[in-house]
Amino acid sequence: MSEPELAAAAPEGEAKPAEEGQKEAPTKKRRHRRKPSKRHVDNRKRVDPDKTYPLAEAVALLKQTTNAKFDETVEVAVKLGIDAKQSEQQIRGTVILPKGTGKSVRVLVFAEGEKATEAQQAGADYVGSKDLADKIANEGWHDFEIALATPDMMKYVGRLGKVLGPHGKMPSPKAGTLTNDIAQAVMEFKGGKIEYRNDKQGNLCCPVGKKSFKAEDLVANLRAVLDHIESAKPSSSKGNFLRRVTISSTMGPGIRLAL
């Protein structure tokens, strides 16, 4: 029987022989689902996914979950009652965590003259103007977490929108990162000030400390963040603003808060 006849006679579901001159299609390898770790399974058993917990109880439960091999970051994720397509309903702001973030933050400042000196004295890690803007634009340099600038530096910083914007590092007045009070801004971000903003789906996520923090310190930071976000509710947003709030550590399960 010829190859074309063999191909036609092959039962459905079986590979047909390749015609002369054609390469055989590579067989697909099955992906084996990774078995959950014992730590992951144990943590899942501790948290009821259908239950909502009061803030203090949720933090205590988070602290009880099995630790990873590093000091995990604790984050809060919020589903907002906004239409993220409407510009007037965009949520963005900054809040100072009363108990700090638990990590060192590298701050870059675009400034010249006296303002540059003030930034250096306040503890900024990098201070410059056109030289730093060129380095970011030409080399894709991003070895910093926060970028601050004085308004007169926008002649250099303005062109970096497409580079810094996607990383949430573009200085802006609303975020408190474009200001003439540069020394105060440096000290605040070094001391625990964080920025938050919603994504395209109307969700918001930000860090509130480390798992090694005392429970009461995490509670204090969470209250500060949630109160600040709630105060930013736009007038055009109707109904519940904080629709769903979940806290979690880097490697831990989500724990829903009772609102």
C-alpha positions, 0 to 999 in steps of 0.5 A: 500500500502506498504512503497516501493510501496508508495516510488515508487508512490511518484510524482517526486520532492516530498520527498519519505518516508524513509525505515524502519531503515533509517533516514529521510534526514534533510530538507535544510533551505533556506538562506535569502539574507541579505538586503543591509543597507541604507548606502550601497545603498546610497554609491552605488548610488554615484559611477558609476561602469562603470566610471573611475575617475582622482585621486583627483576626486576619493579621493574626491568621496571616502570622500563623501561616508557615513561613517561607525561607525569607521575610515575606512582604505583606500586601493588601489587594483591593477591588474598587467600585470604580469604572477604570475607563473613566479618567475622573475615577482613577485612584492614585495617591500616597500614604505614610505607613506609621510603622514603616515598610520594613525595607530600604528604598532607593530614592532618585532625585532630579534637582539642581543647585540648592535643591540638589544639596537639600536632597543629598542632605536628606538621604537621597541615593542618587541626585542629578538632572540631565545626566540621570535623565540621559542614563535612564533614556539611553541605558534603561537604568532602573536601579531605584524604587522612587523618582522625585523631581522639582518642577523645573526639572520636567524639561529633562524628565518629561521625555521619560514618561514612556520609560518610567510610567509603566514602572510607576516611577514617573514623578507627578504632583498627585503622587507627591513625587513632583515637588519643590519641598524635595527634602521633606519628600525624600525623608517621607519616602525613606521613612515609609511613604508608599504610592498606590494606584489602580490598574485597568481592571479597577484593582489596587495592590500595595505593600503594608510591611513585612511578615516579621512585623508585630501583629499590631504594627501590621494592623496600624499600617493596614488601617492607615492604607485603607482609610486613605484609599477610602478617603480618595473615593471619587464623587462619581463612584456609586455604591460600595467603594471597597468591594473586596479586600484581601491580605496575603504574604508573598508565599501565603494564601489570600485572607479576605477582610470583613468590610 
